[in-house]
Each structure stands twice: as C-alpha cells, then as structure tokens.
Amino acid sequence: MKHEYCTPTQHPKWFGLAVQALAILSQENVGTCPSIELAKYLQSEPSLLRRILSVLAKEGLIGTREGRDGGYCLRKPAESIRLIDVYDVFRADSSISCGIIETAGTHPLGKSMKSAFKDITQEMEDSMRGVLSKYTIADIAKQLEAKI
C-alpha cells in the first residue's frame, strides 16, 4: 500500500526567512544587498539564504547583480508582493496539517478519520491562505519600522 507523506519542496523555515529577507530589501536605504549582509541581519547561514534567494530570483520577486557592488534587490514594489505569493513560491505545506493526516491509520476507522482530517485541514489551509493574502511585504516592513 502506498503511503502519502508530506514532502514539501523546501523546509518550512524557508518561508519565514524569505519574508524577512524581502522586508529588508524593501527598505528605502537598501539598494543592492549581498547575501552575506542579509545573512548577518537574519543571523542565518549564508549558504542557506543563498538557496532561498535563488528561488525568489527564479520566481521574479528579486533581481541579482554580480560583481563587486553585486547583491539582491526587489524586482517588484513591496506593496505588490503578498505573503501568499511567497508562500506559493516555496509550496510551504502546513506541517501541522500534514502531521494530522499522517496520524490516521489504514484500518477502517483510520480511513474515516483521514477523510475527516482532510476536510478540516483543507479548511485550515484555506483560512491561512486568506490571511496571507491580506498582507504584503510592505506591511511587514512597516511593522518593523514601528518596532525598531
């Protein structure tokens, strides 16, 4: 019997790091920022951050410039990048939703529970997507400015 396991493309932490990096890049005083600088701000491993940034670049959210003055910059206004766009880039499945479904066994009760869990976790996903659709990178950046 084939088991369905949660296998996200990237680690769930990638979404959080991506949002933080985009918020930093959205600041007015930040032009092009090297990955090593972003990693310092986020206290993250530079090679991990470069992997995340490469996905964002591939999807057109950020641009890259090579050379001595190289680095990363936003390709779109921060007001137009919704958190759901970032979530979708990383196909960040909710690990709690996946974990709930995986607890149901293959016995008759487990199959019924799996069906019920799928309905509930779909509603959870829809709700989360609705919330993420309301906010942009600019919103996150404004919250940062207010707290710094």
CORKA-V647157 format. One line per field, one symbol per residue. phi: phi as a letter, one per 20 degrees, with the letter a starting at -180 (. if undefined). psi: psi as a letter, one per 40 degrees, with the letter a starting at -180 (. if undefined). burial: + if it has 9 or more other C-alpha atoms within 8 Angstrom, else -. A space follows every 10 residues. Layout:
# CORKA-V647157
phi: ???
psi: ???
burial: ???
This chain:
# CORKA-V647157
phi: .eeedfcffc fgfggfffff fffffffged eecffffgff gelcfgffff fffffffgen ecdcceofdf qcbfecfgfe eeffffgfge lfffffffff ffffeefgff ffffffffff ffffffffff ffffddffff ffffffde
psi: hhihihgidi iddddddddd dddddeideh bhhidddddd defihddddd ddddddddee diiihiadfi aiiieiidee hiddddddde fgihdddddd deehaeiddd dddddddddd dddddddddd ddddiidddd dddddde.
burial: -------+-- -+-++-++++ ++++++---+ -++++--++- -+-+-+--++ -++-+++--- +++++----+ ++++---++- +++++++-++ +++---++++ ++-++----+ +-++--++-- +--++---+- -++-++++++ +-------
